């Protein structure tokens, strides 16, 4: 007689618990850092504004002030990403149409890049409960990665997604915060034909400050994952070297309330 014990579920629970503890610690650290940096950045931008009010600047002074403002704004985006990755947003939730948020995110890009986005909107995509500005930020990060990955077209689809057992189309190799359960979702697919992500990097793409690009801040996907997680959704990534990358942002469809309730 032999007895076998399957520790798969136990290991999965331990992994989720370890991730939750890490996120809790990261959130506490991020809140303190973001508060301090916001104060410093406010002072930098305020002093740059005062310099402009004092009178005409020489070309050298103008260049220096513009450089200070650019660095301060870039740092402000970093702080926003840091907060999104760790703590989410304090914006009020309400019914949101994903295609509207996607459109507002696309407007933030130069026209040349917007023209590369082939957007397909499916009929009957339900609204989700969300924070519009936070979702726009999430879509901006994913679109920015896609535009940077390829010079060619980027396919963007907004659709109703039914997950029952096996995932349709190409199953993402990496899900955050965990494997997506069966159910009905409103989803955005962003697909590029770039170089793709190597398998050794795919498992770390949602880690804060991990980036395969030297110029990257390493917070775009972690911030996006934080926003999606805070909405009760899931983000999946399917990628292979030389075959491009598909990112799926799926948000659960709220259950319809019976009339009169």
N, C-alpha and C positions, 0 to 999 in steps of 0.2 A: 504494500500500500504506500502511495506517495501523495503528499499534499503540496499543492502549488498555490502561491499567493500572487495575485496581480497587483502590482504597485503603481500601475499607470495613472489611475485616477488620483491616487495620493500624491504622486509627484507633480501632477498637473495642478492640484490644489496648493501644494507647497510653492510652486512657481508663481501662481497668481498672488499668493500671500506675500511672497518676497517682492513682487512687482508693486503691490499696493503699499508696502512699507517704504520702498524706494520713492514712489510718487509722493507719499506723505512728507518724507524728509526733503525731497526736492522742492515741493510746494512751499514749505516753511522757509527754506533758504532763499528761494526765488522771491518771495514776498518781501523779505528784508532787503535783498539786493535791489529789487525794482524800486522800492520806496526811496532808498538812498540815491540811486542813479537818477530818478525822476527829479529830485531836488537839485542835483548838480546840473542836469541838462536844462532845467528851467532857468537856473542862474546863467548858464552859458548863452542861451538864446536871448535872455533878457538883456544881458550886457551887450550882445551884438546889436540888438535893436537900439539900445541907447547910443551906441557909437554912430549909428546911421542918423539919429536925430540931432546930433551935435553939429552937423553941417556936412558939406560935400567932402567926400573922401578922395584921397589920391588913388591912382590906379593900384598901387601896391597895397594900400589899406583896404580898398574894396576887395581885392583878391583874398587878403587875409581874413576879412570878415566873412566873405562867402564860403571860404574853406571851413571856418569855425561852425557856421550854420549847417553846412552839408554833413560834417562829422557828427554834430549834435543830433540832427534828424535821423541819420543812420543808426546812431546809438539808441534813439527813441524807438525805432522799429525793432531793434534787438530786445529792448525791454518789453515791448508789447508781445513779441514772440515768446519771451521767457515766461511772462505771466500766463499766456494762452496755453503753453505746454504744461504748466504746473497747476494753475488754479482756475482756468476757464475765464468766463466773462461775467460781469455783474449786470449786463444789459438784460432788460425784461424779455421774457419769452412770449411768443404769440404765434398765430398761424403764419406760416412762411411758404412762399412758392419758390422752389429751388431755381427755376429758370430765371426769375427776377434777380435773385442774389447772384447767379452766375453772370447775368448780363452786366450788373454793376461791377462785378469783379473784372470782366473783360475790358470795360471802359478805361480802367486804370493803366492798360498797356498801350504802347504806341500803335498807331494805325497799321503799320507794316506787320506787326505781330498779330493784331486782331484779325487781319485778312487771312492769316494762315489757319485760323480756327474754323473748322468745319463743324458747325453746331447743328445737331439734330434733336428736335424736341418732340417726344412722343405725346400722343393725345391721352388725356385722362390721368396725368400724373397728379397724385393727391398732394395736398399741402401737408407740411409737417410742423410740429411745435418746435420753434427755434428762435435764435437770436440773429436777426438779419446781418448786422455788421460782423459778427463773429463768423458766420457762414461765408460771407464775402471774403474775409481774410483767408479762410481755409481754401476756398477756390482759387484765390490769387496765388497762394503758395504752390498748389498743384499745377496750375497753368504755367507759372514761372519755370518750374522744373521741366515741364514738357517743351516749352519754347526754347529753353536752353539746351535740351537734349538733341534737338533736330532743327535743321533749316527748312525742312519740308512741312507739310500740313499736319495739324494736330486735330484729331477727331474728338469731339465732345458730344456726349449723349446724355440727355435727361430722360429718364424712363421709369416706369413702374417695374419693380423687380420682385418676383416671387421666388423665394428660396425654399425648396422642399427636398431635403436629402442632398443630392449632389448639386453643387453650384453650376448654373448654366454658363455657357460660353467657356472661356478659359478660366479655370479655377485659380484665384490668387494664391501664390505660394507663401504669402506672409499676411496675416490678419492682425489687426490691433483694435481693441484690447484682447481679443481672443477669437476663436473660430465663430463665424456668424451662424446663429441658430436659424432653423426654418421659420418662415414668416413672410410678411409683406412689407416691402420697403419702397421708399422713393429714393432713387439713386442717380448719381452723376458718374459717368465713365469718362476718363480723360486718357486717350491713347496716343502715344507718339511712336515714331519709327526710328528712334535713336539707337545708340549703341547698347542700351540695356544695362542691367545691373548684374554683376557677377554674384554667384551663389554665396560666396564668403561675405559679401557686403549686405546681401538681402536681409539677413537675420539681424542686422544692427541699424537699419535705416531709421528706426523710430527712437533711437537713443539720442538724448540731448547732446549737442555739440559734436556728433559724429557726422563727418562729411567726407565724401570721396573727391570733392572739389576744393582746391586750395582756397579759392576766393569765397566759398560758401560759409555762412555763419553756423550751419549745422543745427538750425532750429526750425527750419521750414516745415518738415514733415513731423517732428515732435510737436510743434505748435498745432499743426493741423490735426494730429491724432488727439491732442488734448481737447480741441474744440469738438471733434466728432464724439469723443468719449463723453464729454459733458452734455451732449445732446442724446445720449443713449444709443448712438449709432456705431458703425464699424467702418474701418478703412482697410482696404485690401490692396495689395500690390502684386501683380503678375509681371515677371520680367525674366529675360534670358539674354545673355550676351549676343549682340548682333540681331536681336529680334524685337527690340523696342520694349516699351513699358506701358502697362495699363494700370491706372489707379482707379479704384472704385470707392466712392463715398456713399454709404448706404444708411438711410435714416428710417427708423420704424414708423409705419403709418399708424397714427392714433386710431384707436377703436372708435367706431361711430356710435354716438349716443342715441338711444331711442328717442323718438319725438316726445316732447312733453316733459323731459327730464333735464 
